[in-house]
Amino acid sequence: MYGRKKGKKLKLTTKELVLVSVCIALTVIGSMIKIPSPFGTVALDSAPAFLAAFLFGPVFGAIVAFFGHMLTALNVGMPLTVLIHLLIATQMAIVCSIAGLIYKKGYFVLALISGFLLNGVVAPATFIIIPQFGMPFFTAMIVPLLLGVGINLAVAAIIVRTLRGRVRL
């Protein structure tokens, strides 16, 4: 695990800082590849976050996911307000860290399935209880979100399988 020793603070090396920065930059590129949705915020921006979670660990995945979503939201003009996008970015950070933890335990397929369900169903379901969103928001967003997270996870999975054992990170 990068930059961590048991009982020590998280301290990024220069290499780790560069890798995380590159992943965040890739989220910006991915944010420009949109999947049609009612609010225009579903994009191919979480693949680098899942990739970071799988290759560098859950903390790095969470960092990339949080900043990646915020940059995606900025790219489309924060259509759901800053507070809602902060909530979504936090959800993404949690989802990527959970997927990274499961991957770290050696369960790659389970990590992909959990990322798919948490990001595609559980996270948007939390909006059902928010009065301005409710069930109509969930219903409108479920298909684009499932399609988006499926593509993002497929891209991350292909890259992880390709790099694993070939590149020393």
VENWOQUI-V183777 format. One record per residue. N is the residue number from 0. RES is the residue in one small letter. NEAR is the number of other ideal C-beta (glycine too) atoms within 12 Angstrom. D_CENTER is the distance of its C-alpha to the mean C-alpha in Angstrom with 1 decimal. Layout:
<<N/RES/NEAR/D_CENTER> <N/RES/NEAR/D_CENTER>>
//
This chain:
<<0/m/21/19.0> <1/y/26/18.9> <2/g/21/20.8> <3/r/19/21.5> <4/k/10/24.8> <5/k/7/25.6> <6/g/6/26.7> <7/k/9/25.8> <8/k/10/23.5> <9/l/22/20.3> <10/k/13/21.8> <11/l/20/20.1> <12/t/17/22.3> <13/t/12/22.7> <14/k/16/21.1> <15/e/26/18.0> <16/l/19/17.8> <17/v/17/18.2> <18/l/29/15.6> <19/v/37/12.9> <20/s/23/14.5> <21/v/23/14.4> <22/c/40/10.7> <23/i/33/10.4> <24/a/21/13.2> <25/l/33/11.8> <26/t/43/9.0> <27/v/28/12.3> <28/i/21/13.9> <29/g/34/11.4> <30/s/33/11.6> <31/m/18/15.3> <32/i/22/15.0> <33/k/21/15.1> <34/i/29/15.5> <35/p/17/18.4> <36/s/24/17.8> <37/p/21/20.1> <38/f/29/18.1> <39/g/23/16.8> <40/t/38/13.2> <41/v/38/11.6> <42/a/37/10.9> <43/l/33/9.7> <44/d/47/7.3> <45/s/54/3.9> <46/a/43/6.5> <47/p/44/7.2> <48/a/53/4.4> <49/f/54/5.4> <50/l/46/8.7> <51/a/44/9.0> <52/a/49/8.5> <53/f/43/11.1> <54/l/40/13.4> <55/f/40/13.6> <56/g/30/12.7> <57/p/34/10.7> <58/v/30/11.7> <59/f/43/10.6> <60/g/47/7.1> <61/a/35/7.2> <62/i/37/9.1> <63/v/47/7.1> <64/a/48/4.1> <65/f/36/7.4> <66/f/35/9.4> <67/g/46/7.5> <68/h/46/7.5> <69/m/32/11.0> <70/l/32/12.2> <71/t/44/11.3> <72/a/33/13.2> <73/l/21/15.9> <74/n/24/16.2> <75/v/23/17.3> <76/g/14/19.3> <77/m/22/17.5> <78/p/20/18.9> <79/l/30/18.0> <80/t/17/19.3> <81/v/16/17.9> <82/l/14/18.0> <83/i/25/16.0> <84/h/28/13.3> <85/l/20/13.3> <86/l/25/13.1> <87/i/39/10.1> <88/a/35/8.3> <89/t/23/9.8> <90/q/33/8.7> <91/m/49/5.0> <92/a/35/6.3> <93/i/30/8.6> <94/v/44/6.8> <95/c/51/5.2> <96/s/35/8.7> <97/i/34/10.5> <98/a/46/9.5> <99/g/40/10.4> <100/l/26/13.5> <101/i/28/14.5> <102/y/35/14.2> <103/k/24/16.2> <104/k/15/18.8> <105/g/11/19.4> <106/y/18/18.0> <107/f/25/15.9> <108/v/17/16.5> <109/l/19/16.0> <110/a/35/12.5> <111/l/34/11.7> <112/i/22/13.6> <113/s/31/12.2> <114/g/48/8.5> <115/f/32/10.4> <116/l/25/12.6> <117/l/36/10.6> <118/n/47/8.1> <119/g/33/11.1> <120/v/25/13.9> <121/v/24/13.9> <122/a/35/11.7> <123/p/41/13.7> <124/a/23/16.8> <125/t/23/16.8> <126/f/28/17.9> <127/i/21/21.0> <128/i/14/22.7> <129/i/20/22.2> <130/p/10/25.5> <131/q/13/24.5> <132/f/24/21.9> <133/g/17/23.1> <134/m/16/23.3> <135/p/17/23.8> <136/f/28/20.3> <137/f/25/18.8> <138/t/18/21.1> <139/a/22/20.4> <140/m/35/16.6> <141/i/27/16.3> <142/v/20/17.3> <143/p/27/15.2> <144/l/39/12.0> <145/l/26/13.1> <146/l/23/14.0> <147/g/39/10.9> <148/v/44/8.6> <149/g/28/11.7> <150/i/28/12.0> <151/n/44/8.5> <152/l/39/9.1> <153/a/22/12.7> <154/v/29/12.2> <155/a/44/10.3> <156/a/30/13.1> <157/i/18/15.8> <158/i/24/15.0> <159/v/33/14.8> <160/r/20/18.0> <161/t/15/19.6> <162/l/18/19.1> <163/r/18/19.8> <164/g/10/23.4> <165/r/10/24.1> <166/v/12/22.4> <167/r/8/23.0> <168/l/25/20.0>>
//
